[in-house]
């Protein structure tokens, strides 16, 4: 990802709408996000399916929805969860959503810079997201971040989530047959 411009959230929101726009705003920096690979999309689909089955009407899981976390932050997690008690904030026809998701899942692309990835995690947690999952396809590992700390998920590890316990049995489940 490359930083290309600096702007406010309102300026970012006023950009012409383009289907499939691949930009995010992080602390005023407009960042181009690379197009997802088929492996990336398959992992996103698996996470989304697991979350939807787990939630079963007690919330919703969506892919690639933009959130206005602050005046200078507009992020679009690969997968997000909004629980039923925040249903009034979710307008199915408008973005950005003016709140933080309960859970943000980021599948890390090969071209994504580690510093930007960590900056996103901090931005989510600082602005009200309760958990951030990072999935690393290349190493087949993951991380679960909360405001109080992080857990690294190695191959063979159980997927640990205080917010959604038992949703995904193991990190390996996301990479089977890939």
Secondary structure, DSSP 4 states (H G I P E B T S, - for coil): --EEEE--HHHHHTSPP-TT--EEEETTEEEE-PPPPHHHHHHHHHHHHHHHHHHTTSEEEEES-EEEEETTEEEE-SEEEEEGGGGGG--TT-SSBSS--SEEEEEEPTT--HHHHHHHHHHHHHTT-SEEEEEETTTTEEEEEETTEEEEE-TTPBP--SSSTTSSSBGGGGTTT-
